[in-house]
Amino acid sequence: MMEAARYGPWSDLPPELLGLVLKRLPSLADRVHLRAVCHPWRSNGLLQQLPVPFPWLTLPDGTFFSIPGGEVHRMPIPDGASCCGSIDNWLFLMGSDDTCTLMNPFSKTTFELPDLVTVWRHEAHYESDHKQLLYKLVTPSPLDISPDSLIAALIKDGGNGTLCISQPPIAPYLVQGNRKPLQHLFDVAFFDGKLYAVSVFGKLFTLKFCNNLGSMPKIKCVIESLGDCRGGPECIPREEVCTYRLYLVECGGRLLMLKRFIRRVGPISRDDVFENMQTGGFVVLEADLHSNPCRWRRISELGGHALFIGQHGSKSMPAKECSGSEEDCIYFICDYPHPKYFSSPFRDCGVYNMRNERITPLMSQTAAPAHDAGQWRPAWFFPPEAV
C-alpha cells in the first residue's frame, strides 16, 4: 500500500505563498486577522512588500468604515474631538474648545495647529455659525517624513474662503480669499513645491512664500479661465442643468482639477435640499503650465492612478500600490452638502471609470452602515500597512 501523504502544519506555509494570500486581501482587518493565526505568519507577513490597504472612511459618529470588508473600527480619539478632515493617515481634529490638532491615531503623534476658528472670525467680519465651516488641509510632503512641513488650511464658509499657512514654530500667515484676486476659492493643493488655489470659475493661482511667512506672498494667476473646457461629460445631455464641485489634486506628476457634475434626480425636499442629488459624471482637466499662456487641458486617463477625492482631503495613488483599487478610476463620496444637511457619505458615492465614463457602486447597499448621527465630517483615511 502507498504510504499516506504527509502534510506539515499551516504554520510552515512558505513565506512566498503567504505573501500571495496577503496581496489578495484589500482589507486591513483581514490582513491583521491572518497574521494573528500564529507567530510565523505574523513575522513572515510583516516582511512582505504589499500594496497599502484600501482606505477607510470616517463616519459621522466617530467610527471608521473599512471598504470592501464592511468592518467598523474605533480608534482612540481625545474626548470631545471631532474629525474635520484628513491628510493620509492623519486626522484633523477640532476639540470642544475649538483647539485644532493633527493626530496620527496609530502612532498617537500629534501636532498643534493654529486656532482656525479664531483665524476665520478675525477675517470674516460678519456673524455666522463656525460649526458650519468646512476645512481642507494640505502639505507639500508627508507629515511622517517632514513633521516641520508647511501646512495650508482652506477655511470655507459658503462662497468665501480664507487660507491659513503655518509652519511650527513660526506664527501663521493669513490670505483672505474673499478679496481680489483670490475670490470664491474652491480648493487648494501643493504641486512641485508650490501652493496652488482654484476658484469656482476655474481660475488657477499660485502662492509663493519667502522663507519668512510674515512677508506678503507672491500671488499670481496662472490660468485665467476654463477656456474651451467648459463642457460636461458625454454621459450627461447638454441641455441638462447640473451643479458642480471642483477638486484640485496632484496625480503622477500632474496638477489636475476634477469637475464633479451633480444632477437632480427627484423633487426638492423642504427638509434637505441635497436629498435627491446624484453624481452624473466627471470632467478631468490637467493644468498645462508649460504652454504660453498656461491653460487647462482635458484628459481621459490618469496614467494608471486611482483618485480618492473629497472636499476634506484628496489623494492619488498608482492603482497597483493600493489594494482593491482600479486604474484610471475616481472614488467619490457624498461630502458636498452643507453641514446642516449632512447625513451619510454613502448617499452619493461610487467609482467613476474614466475609460468608459461609467459609475459603479463603491460597495453593496447592504454593506453601508447606518451611522448618520454625529459631528464628524466624511473623509478618506489611509491606514498604514504595518499594523
C-alpha positions as CSV (number, residue, x, y, z in Angstrom):
1,M,0.0,0.0,0.0
2,M,1.1,3.5,-0.7
3,E,2.1,5.5,2.3
4,A,-0.4,8.2,3.2
5,A,0.8,11.7,2.1
6,R,2.0,13.8,5.0
7,Y,1.2,17.4,5.3
8,G,3.1,19.9,7.5
9,P,1.3,22.3,9.9
10,W,-0.2,25.5,8.5
11,S,2.4,27.5,10.4
12,D,5.0,26.1,7.9
13,L,3.3,27.8,5.0
14,P,6.2,29.2,2.8
15,P,6.5,33.0,3.1
16,E,6.1,33.5,-0.7
17,L,2.7,31.7,-0.6
18,L,1.7,33.8,2.5
19,G,2.6,36.9,0.5
20,L,0.3,35.9,-2.4
21,V,-2.6,35.5,0.0
22,L,-1.9,38.8,1.7
23,K,-1.8,40.6,-1.6
24,R,-5.4,39.4,-2.3
25,L,-6.7,41.0,0.9
26,P,-7.5,44.7,0.4
27,S,-8.9,45.0,3.9
28,L,-6.5,45.9,6.7
29,A,-8.7,43.9,9.1
30,D,-8.4,40.7,7.1
31,R,-4.6,41.1,7.0
32,V,-4.4,41.6,10.7
33,H,-6.6,38.5,11.3
34,L,-4.4,36.4,9.0
35,R,-1.2,37.5,10.8
36,A,-2.9,36.7,14.2
37,V,-3.2,33.0,13.3
38,C,0.3,32.1,14.5
39,H,3.7,33.7,15.3
40,P,5.3,32.5,12.0
41,W,2.5,34.0,9.9
42,R,2.8,37.3,11.8
43,S,6.6,37.6,11.5
44,N,6.7,36.4,7.9
45,G,3.7,38.6,7.0
46,L,5.3,41.8,8.2
47,L,8.3,41.1,5.9
48,Q,6.1,41.1,2.8
49,Q,6.1,44.1,0.4
50,L,2.4,44.7,0.0
51,P,0.2,47.3,-1.6
52,V,-1.4,49.6,1.0
53,P,-4.8,48.6,2.2
54,F,-7.9,50.2,0.7
55,P,-8.6,53.5,2.6
56,W,-11.2,53.8,5.3
57,L,-14.0,56.3,5.6
58,T,-14.6,58.5,8.6
59,L,-18.3,58.3,9.7
60,P,-20.4,61.0,11.4
61,D,-20.5,59.1,14.7
62,G,-16.7,59.0,15.0
63,T,-16.1,55.5,13.7
64,F,-14.1,54.3,10.7
65,F,-15.6,52.2,7.9
66,S,-13.5,49.7,6.0
67,I,-14.1,49.0,2.3
68,P,-14.8,46.4,0.9
69,G,-14.9,44.3,4.1
70,G,-17.6,46.4,5.8
71,E,-15.9,46.4,9.2
72,V,-16.5,49.3,11.5
73,H,-13.4,50.3,13.6
74,R,-13.0,52.6,16.6
75,M,-9.8,54.4,17.3
76,P,-8.6,56.2,20.5
77,I,-9.5,59.9,19.9
78,P,-9.4,62.6,22.6
79,D,-12.8,63.1,24.3
80,G,-14.9,65.8,22.7
81,A,-12.8,66.0,19.5
82,S,-14.4,65.9,16.1
83,C,-12.7,65.0,12.8
84,C,-12.9,67.8,10.2
85,G,-10.6,66.4,7.6
86,S,-7.6,64.2,7.0
87,I,-4.1,64.1,5.4
88,D,-3.1,60.5,4.6
89,N,-3.2,58.7,7.9
90,W,-3.5,61.9,10.0
91,L,-6.8,63.3,11.3
92,F,-7.5,66.9,11.6
93,L,-9.3,67.2,14.9
94,M,-11.1,70.1,16.5
95,G,-11.8,70.0,20.2
96,S,-14.9,71.2,22.0
97,D,-12.9,74.3,22.9
98,D,-12.1,74.8,19.2
99,T,-8.4,73.8,19.6
100,C,-7.0,72.3,16.4
101,T,-4.6,69.4,16.1
102,L,-3.3,66.8,13.6
103,M,-3.2,63.3,15.1
104,N,-2.0,60.0,13.8
105,P,-4.3,57.6,15.7
106,F,-1.9,54.7,15.1
107,S,1.4,56.3,16.4
108,K,-0.5,58.7,18.8
109,T,1.7,61.5,17.4
110,T,0.0,65.0,17.5
111,F,0.8,68.4,16.0
112,E,-0.7,71.6,17.3
113,L,-2.3,73.9,14.7
114,P,-3.4,77.5,14.8
115,D,-6.9,78.2,16.2
116,L,-8.6,78.2,12.8
117,V,-11.9,79.3,14.2
118,T,-10.3,82.4,15.6
119,V,-8.5,82.9,12.3
120,W,-11.8,82.8,10.5
121,R,-13.6,85.1,12.9
122,H,-10.8,87.7,12.5
123,E,-11.0,87.6,8.7
124,A,-14.7,87.1,8.2
125,H,-16.0,90.4,9.7
126,Y,-19.6,89.0,9.9
127,E,-21.6,86.8,12.1
128,S,-22.0,83.1,11.2
129,D,-22.0,79.7,12.9
130,H,-18.5,78.4,13.0
131,K,-19.8,74.9,13.3
132,Q,-20.9,75.1,9.7
133,L,-17.4,75.8,8.4
134,L,-15.6,73.4,6.0
135,Y,-11.9,72.7,6.2
136,K,-9.3,71.3,3.8
137,L,-5.6,70.8,5.0
138,V,-2.7,70.2,2.6
139,T,1.0,69.7,2.9
140,P,3.8,69.7,0.3
141,S,5.2,66.4,1.7
142,P,4.1,63.6,4.0
143,L,4.0,64.5,7.7
144,D,5.5,61.2,8.7
145,I,8.6,62.2,6.7
146,S,8.6,66.0,7.2
147,P,7.0,66.9,10.5
148,D,8.1,70.5,10.2
149,S,6.4,70.9,6.8
150,L,4.3,73.8,5.8
151,I,0.6,73.3,6.4
152,A,-2.1,75.2,4.4
153,A,-5.7,75.2,5.7
154,L,-8.5,76.4,3.5
155,I,-11.5,77.5,5.6
156,K,-14.7,77.8,3.6
157,D,-17.9,79.5,4.6
158,G,-20.3,79.3,1.6
159,G,-18.7,81.0,-1.3
160,N,-15.9,82.6,0.7
161,G,-12.6,81.1,1.6
162,T,-9.7,82.0,3.9
163,L,-6.2,80.5,3.7
164,C,-4.1,79.9,6.8
165,I,-0.5,79.0,6.2
166,S,1.5,77.7,9.2
167,Q,4.9,76.1,9.9
168,P,5.7,75.4,13.5
169,P,7.1,77.3,15.4
170,I,6.6,80.2,13.1
171,A,3.4,82.2,13.6
172,P,0.7,81.5,10.9
173,Y,0.1,83.7,7.9
174,L,-3.3,84.5,6.6
175,V,-4.5,85.0,3.0
176,Q,-8.0,86.3,2.6
177,G,-9.9,84.5,-0.1
178,N,-13.0,86.8,-0.2
179,R,-11.0,89.7,-1.7
180,K,-9.3,90.2,-5.0
181,P,-7.6,88.4,-6.5
182,L,-8.4,85.3,-4.5
183,Q,-12.2,85.3,-4.6
184,H,-14.5,82.3,-4.3
185,L,-11.8,79.8,-3.6
186,F,-12.9,76.2,-4.1
187,D,-9.8,74.1,-3.4
188,V,-6.0,74.1,-2.7
189,A,-3.2,71.7,-3.4
190,F,0.6,71.6,-3.3
191,F,2.3,70.8,-6.6
192,D,6.0,70.8,-7.4
193,G,6.7,72.6,-4.1
194,K,4.2,75.4,-4.7
195,L,0.8,76.1,-3.3
196,Y,-2.0,76.3,-5.9
197,A,-5.6,77.5,-5.4
198,V,-8.5,77.3,-7.7
199,S,-11.6,79.5,-7.8
200,V,-15.2,78.5,-8.6
201,F,-14.7,79.8,-12.1
202,G,-11.6,77.7,-12.9
203,K,-9.1,80.4,-12.2
204,L,-5.8,78.9,-11.0
205,F,-3.5,80.8,-8.7
206,T,-0.1,80.1,-7.4
207,L,1.1,81.4,-4.0
208,K,4.8,81.7,-3.4
209,F,6.1,82.3,0.1
210,C,9.5,83.5,1.1
211,N,11.5,81.9,4.0
212,N,9.7,84.2,6.4
213,L,6.0,83.5,6.5
214,G,5.4,87.0,7.9
215,S,6.1,88.6,4.5
216,M,3.4,89.0,1.8
217,P,3.2,86.0,-0.6
218,K,3.6,86.5,-4.3
219,I,0.1,85.7,-5.8
220,K,-0.1,85.0,-9.5
221,C,-3.0,84.0,-11.7
222,V,-1.5,81.3,-14.0
223,I,-4.7,80.2,-15.7
224,E,-7.5,82.8,-16.3
225,S,-10.5,80.6,-17.1
226,L,-11.7,77.2,-18.2
227,G,-11.2,78.3,-21.8
228,D,-12.6,75.7,-24.2
229,C,-13.0,73.1,-21.4
230,R,-16.4,74.3,-20.2
231,G,-18.4,71.3,-21.3
232,G,-19.6,68.4,-19.2
233,P,-19.1,64.7,-19.6
234,E,-20.6,63.0,-22.7
235,C,-22.8,60.8,-20.4
236,I,-24.8,63.9,-19.4
237,P,-27.1,65.6,-22.0
238,R,-26.0,69.2,-22.8
239,E,-29.5,70.5,-22.0
240,E,-29.5,69.1,-18.5
241,V,-28.8,71.6,-15.8
242,C,-26.3,70.4,-13.2
243,T,-24.4,71.9,-10.3
244,Y,-20.7,71.0,-9.8
245,R,-17.9,70.8,-7.4
246,L,-14.1,71.3,-8.1
247,Y,-11.3,69.3,-6.6
248,L,-7.6,70.1,-7.0
249,V,-5.1,67.2,-6.7
250,E,-1.6,66.2,-7.7
251,C,-1.5,63.0,-9.7
252,G,1.5,61.3,-11.1
253,G,3.5,64.5,-11.6
254,R,0.5,66.4,-13.0
255,L,-1.8,69.0,-11.4
256,L,-5.4,68.0,-12.0
257,M,-8.7,69.7,-11.5
258,L,-11.7,67.5,-11.3
259,K,-15.1,68.9,-12.1
260,R,-17.8,66.8,-10.5
261,F,-21.3,67.2,-12.1
262,I,-24.2,66.6,-9.7
263,R,-27.7,66.2,-11.1
264,R,-31.1,66.3,-9.5
265,V,-33.0,63.0,-9.7
266,G,-36.1,63.9,-7.7
267,P,-38.1,66.8,-6.3
268,I,-36.5,69.3,-3.9
269,S,-37.2,68.4,-0.3
270,R,-38.0,71.1,2.2
271,D,-36.0,69.4,4.9
272,D,-33.0,68.6,2.9
273,V,-32.2,70.3,-0.5
274,F,-29.5,67.8,-1.2
275,E,-31.7,64.7,-0.7
276,N,-32.3,63.9,-4.4
277,M,-28.9,64.8,-5.8
278,Q,-26.7,62.3,-7.5
279,T,-23.3,62.5,-9.2
280,G,-23.6,62.1,-13.0
281,G,-20.0,62.2,-14.1
282,F,-16.7,63.9,-14.1
283,V,-14.5,66.1,-16.3
284,V,-10.8,65.9,-15.5
285,L,-8.5,68.8,-16.6
286,E,-4.7,69.0,-16.4
287,A,-3.0,72.3,-15.8
288,D,-0.7,72.8,-18.8
289,L,1.8,75.0,-17.1
290,H,4.4,74.9,-19.9
291,S,2.2,76.4,-22.7
292,N,2.1,80.1,-23.3
293,P,-0.3,81.1,-21.9
294,C,-1.0,78.4,-19.4
295,R,-4.3,76.6,-19.9
296,W,-6.5,73.7,-18.8
297,R,-6.3,70.6,-21.0
298,R,-9.0,67.9,-20.9
299,I,-7.6,64.4,-20.3
300,S,-9.2,60.9,-20.5
301,E,-6.8,58.9,-18.3
302,L,-5.0,59.0,-15.0
303,G,-1.8,57.2,-16.0
304,G,-2.8,54.1,-14.1
305,H,-3.6,56.0,-10.9
306,A,-6.6,55.9,-8.7
307,L,-8.0,59.1,-7.3
308,F,-9.8,59.3,-3.9
309,I,-11.5,62.7,-3.8
310,G,-13.2,64.7,-1.1
311,Q,-13.5,68.3,-0.1
312,H,-11.9,67.5,3.3
313,G,-9.0,65.7,1.7
314,S,-8.0,64.1,-1.7
315,K,-5.2,61.7,-2.6
316,S,-3.9,60.0,-5.8
317,M,-2.0,56.7,-5.9
318,P,-0.8,54.2,-8.5
319,A,-3.6,51.7,-8.5
320,K,-1.1,48.8,-8.3
321,E,0.1,50.3,-4.9
322,C,-3.4,50.4,-3.4
323,S,-5.1,47.1,-2.8
324,G,-8.5,46.8,-4.3
325,S,-8.4,50.0,-6.4
326,E,-8.6,50.1,-10.2
327,E,-6.6,52.1,-12.7
328,D,-8.0,55.4,-14.1
329,C,-10.9,55.4,-11.6
330,I,-12.2,58.2,-9.4
331,Y,-13.5,57.1,-6.0
332,F,-16.0,59.6,-4.5
333,I,-18.3,60.0,-1.5
334,C,-21.2,62.3,-0.6
335,D,-19.4,65.2,1.1
336,Y,-20.8,68.2,-0.8
337,P,-24.0,69.0,1.2
338,H,-23.9,71.9,3.6
339,P,-23.0,70.5,7.1
340,K,-26.5,71.2,8.5
341,Y,-27.9,68.9,5.8
342,F,-25.3,66.2,6.0
343,S,-26.4,62.7,6.7
344,S,-24.3,59.9,5.3
345,P,-21.2,59.7,3.0
346,F,-22.8,56.7,1.2
347,R,-25.9,58.6,-0.1
348,D,-24.0,59.6,-3.2
349,C,-20.8,57.5,-3.5
350,G,-19.3,55.4,-6.3
351,V,-16.5,54.7,-8.7
352,Y,-16.2,56.7,-11.9
353,N,-14.2,54.9,-14.6
354,M,-12.6,57.5,-17.0
355,R,-12.2,54.9,-19.7
356,N,-15.9,54.2,-20.3
357,E,-17.4,57.1,-18.3
358,R,-19.5,54.7,-16.2
359,I,-20.2,54.9,-12.5
360,T,-20.3,51.7,-10.4
361,P,-21.2,51.3,-6.8
362,L,-18.5,51.8,-4.2
363,M,-19.9,48.8,-2.4
364,S,-23.1,46.9,-2.0
365,Q,-26.0,48.8,-0.5
366,T,-26.3,46.2,2.3
367,A,-22.7,46.9,3.4
368,A,-23.3,50.6,4.1
369,P,-23.8,51.2,7.8
370,A,-26.5,53.5,9.2
371,H,-24.1,55.7,11.2
372,D,-25.6,59.0,10.4
373,A,-25.7,60.9,13.7
374,G,-22.6,62.8,14.8
375,Q,-20.3,65.8,14.1
376,W,-17.5,64.1,12.2
377,R,-17.0,65.1,8.5
378,P,-16.7,62.4,5.8
379,A,-13.0,61.9,4.7
380,W,-10.7,59.3,3.3
381,F,-8.3,57.9,5.8
382,F,-5.3,55.8,4.8
383,P,-4.3,53.3,7.5
384,P,-0.6,52.1,7.4
385,E,0.2,48.7,6.2
386,A,2.4,47.6,9.2
387,V,-0.2,47.2,12.0
